[in-house]
Amino acid sequence: MDLRQLTTRVDVVTGRFGPTILRWTAALLWLANVNWKVPPDFGRTDGRCRALCRFVEAGADHPVLPGSSWFFDHVVSPHLGQFGWVTLITEATLVVLLVSGRYIRFAAVLGIVQSVGIGLAVANADDEWYWSYLLMVALHLAILVTASTARPQSARAMAAVTAGYGIAVGIARAGAGFDGSGDWKLFSQMNDLPGEWGRGTFPGSIAIGIIFVALGLVGWWAAEHLADRHRRILGFGMVGLGALLLLTYDSDGLFFGLGSRPGNACILAALGLALAVSPPGRIAPGRAPAPTAADA
């Protein structure tokens, strides 16, 4: 194989899989971060300031832009609850769109805006690396640039992802037992990788894992066997349920417990969106082509 053939093969492989890898990298980034933003206090509890509250204080103590200290002290901090909800819903939306492969361009732009906002808030804080936020912006810019060549993700592919997510949760949380109340075993290291990443990305319990495997099987069947109207009803129902779970989330987790966190609600909503909204270029059998909303 000469250099030209090798180059052509590399271009084919990267063109086929590269956009998906970029999208999934960003999705995992936001998925790992939605789970530690806990309403209604968002870290300001028992006279202590942790989690999101700590980052707000860092933005006030180590400003990036002139005047940002005043903004965090007098606008954000007194309204931490509202700010926290906006942050949580924004990042949950990013997870849903990036995982489902729907509205990718909008997700990329939203990701750029959120990354810039976070960077301008805490880039100068202790133990922060400002290049992290520049790289986050670049990642979402790459997703935006490659959106036109990205392979559409089918509803069945999203169903397989959902089942795979359930398996990952079940394995990662095996030490927590069936209901999530047991001791944490896997990823128990205190270091960021893989310990913190594993704990943050795959919340739940063995029961949650089983639920998502079952949801994946349901989605796999529904994607091909339900009529379009019924598939959309099921899909938007899942999106609505995911939104309800997110909006009722508090320090005890999602309302049904079992070690659940917002990331679980996001994956449910992503499966629903994939079922409800056709991917770019998909044409239902026997129908004329029609514009889709999948990549607005």
C-alpha positions, 0 to 999 in steps of 0.5 A, spaced: 500 500 500 503 506 497 502 513 501 496 515 497 492 509 498 494 509 506 491 517 506 485 515 502 483 509 507 485 514 513 480 519 510 475 514 509 475 511 516 476 518 519 470 521 515 466 515 517 467 515 524 470 521 526 464 525 527 461 520 531 467 520 536 467 527 537 460 527 538 460 522 543 466 525 547 462 531 548 456 527 550 460 523 555 463 530 558 456 533 559 454 526 562 459 526 567 458 533 569 450 533 570 450 528 576 453 533 581 449 539 580 444 538 585 438 542 586 435 546 590 441 548 594 446 546 588 452 545 594 450 551 599 448 547 605 449 546 612 453 553 612 458 550 607 459 551 600 461 545 595 460 543 588 456 549 584 456 553 589 464 553 590 465 554 583 460 561 583 465 563 589 471 561 585 468 566 579 468 571 584 474 570 588 478 569 581 475 574 576 477 573 568 473 579 566 473 586 569 467 586 573 465 579 573 466 579 581 461 584 582 456 579 577 458 573 581 457 576 588 451 580 587 447 577 581 449 569 581 450 568 588 444 571 591 440 567 586 444 560 586 438 556 585 435 559 579 442 559 576 443 552 578 437 550 574 439 554 568 446 550 568 443 543 570 437 544 564 442 547 559 447 541 560 442 536 560 439 538 554 446 537 551 447 530 553 440 529 550 441 532 543 449 529 543 447 522 545 441 522 541 444 525 534 438 529 533 439 537 532 447 536 532 448 543 530 444 546 535 447 542 540 454 544 538 453 551 538 450 551 545 456 547 547 460 552 545 456 558 548 456 553 555 464 552 554 465 559 553 461 561 559 464 556 564 471 558 562 470 566 563 467 564 570 472 559 573 478 559 568 483 563 573 481 559 579 485 555 583 487 548 580 483 550 574 487 549 567 484 555 562 486 550 556 481 545 558 475 550 556 479 552 550 479 545 548 472 544 550 470 550 545 474 547 540 471 540 541 464 543 539 466 547 534 469 540 530 462 537 531 459 543 528 464 543 522 463 536 521 455 535 522 454 536 515 458 529 514 456 526 520 453 519 519 445 519 521 444 515 528 438 511 527 433 510 533 435 502 533 443 505 534 440 509 540 436 503 543 443 499 542 446 505 546 441 505 551 442 497 553 450 498 553 449 504 558 445 499 562 450 494 562 455 499 564 451 502 569 450 495 572 457 493 572 460 499 575 455 500 580 455 492 582 458 494 589 452 498 590 447 492 590 440 492 587 437 498 590 444 502 590 444 502 597 450 498 598 458 500 598 461 503 592 466 498 589 468 499 582 472 505 581 473 507 588 479 510 587 479 518 589 483 520 583 480 523 577 481 518 572 478 513 572 475 513 579 471 520 579 469 519 572 466 512 573 462 515 579 460 521 575 458 518 568 454 511 570 450 513 576 445 508 579 445 501 581 444 494 578 436 495 578 437 501 574 442 497 569 437 492 568 431 498 567 436 501 561 437 494 558 430 493 558 428 500 555 434 499 550 430 492 548 423 496 547 426 501 543 430 496 538 423 493 537 419 500 537 424 503 532 422 498 526 415 495 528 411 501 531 407 505 526 410 512 525 405 516 529 405 511 535 413 511 535 413 518 536 408 518 541 412 513 545 418 517 544 415 524 546 412 520 552 419 518 554 422 525 553 416 528 557 418 522 563 425 524 562 424 532 563 419 530 569 425 526 572 430 531 571 425 537 574 423 533 580 431 531 582 433 533 589 439 530 594 435 523 594 436 522 586 430 522 582 424 520 585 424 513 584 431 512 588 435 506 586 441 511 586 439 514 580 441 521 578 440 526 572 444 522 567 439 517 567 433 521 566 438 524 560 439 517 557 431 516 557 430 522 554 435 521 548 432 514 547 425 518 546 428 523 542 431 518 537 424 515 536 420 521 536 425 525 531 427 522 524 435 522 523 437 527 517 436 523 510 431 518 513 425 517 509 419 513 511 417 507 506 412 509 501 413 516 503 415 522 499 422 526 502 420 531 507 424 536 511 426 533 517 428 537 524 433 533 526 439 538 524 436 545 525 
